[in-house]
Amino acid sequence: MAKILVIYHSQGGNTKSAAKFVAQGAQAAGSRVELREAEKAKSKDLLECDGVAFGSPDYFNYIAGGLKDFFDRTFYPTQEKVAGKPYVAFITHGGGGKAKGSIELLCRIFKFKKIAETLLIKQRPDSAAIIQLKELGKKLAEKSTEKNHE
Ligand SMILES: Cc1cc2nc3c(=O)[nH]c(=O)nc-3n(C[C@H](O)[C@H](O)[C@H](O)COP(=O)(O)O)c2cc1C
């Protein structure tokens, strides 16, 4: 059974809501899921999961500071140990969504393996977005069971 980490930052609740749907999708596909606020997550969480989903609001065309801080704290302790680990990402935004570029850049630097297009969700997920978010979680779960990062 794959272990999926869903890690997010959320100030107003939109990204938290999106993260819960990604987690539900992964769970429904048979994975064990840890849903973590970025501020509380540690390197160990990243090392121990089989696949990871990152969620962030778009703040000033960049990812939220809380999630950036997670990447900052975990880079050296996980360097070269997470290469090839499957990842997906989702951004909630107010009409822009340029933070997609920054999250994908960081994931490339960590050498995670992108297994689906990053989702852009406007504000709180609506019924169409909920389907996409659950599908994203399912895809991550399916790819992560293959343990293709080893
Ligand atoms: C400080 C701040 C900066 C923001 N900057 C942008 C932005 O550059 N582009 C954009 O599309 N939305 C921007 N927004 C809107 C948020 O991305 C959007 O409301 C998001 O869904 C908030 O997520 P949250 O409820 O999880 O905090 C900004 C919001 C805040 C509070």
The ligand as an ORCA input file, in Angstrom:
! r2SCAN-3c Opt
* xyz 0 1
  C      -1.238     38.099      0.294
  C      -2.022     37.582     -0.864
  C      -1.496     37.657     -2.144
  C      -2.198     37.159     -3.239
  N      -1.645     37.240     -4.486
  C      -2.288     36.677     -5.537
  C      -1.683     36.652     -6.831
  O      -0.583     37.171     -7.049
  N      -2.355     36.060     -7.861
  C      -3.594     35.484     -7.671
  O      -4.157     34.951     -8.617
  N      -4.183     35.484     -6.453
  C      -3.573     36.045     -5.382
  N      -4.154     36.016     -4.138
  C      -5.442     35.283     -3.958
  C      -5.200     33.882     -3.409
  O      -4.250     33.179     -4.194
  C      -6.481     33.023     -3.393
  O      -7.512     33.691     -2.731
  C      -6.192     31.670     -2.734
  O      -7.226     30.773     -3.056
  C      -6.054     31.759     -1.234
  O      -5.828     30.498     -0.710
  P      -6.054     30.133      0.826
  O      -7.513     30.411      1.133
  O      -5.718     28.695      0.932
  O      -5.130     31.007      1.644
  C      -3.478     36.559     -3.041
  C      -4.001     36.499     -1.741
  C      -3.287     36.995     -0.666
  C      -3.850     36.883      0.744
*
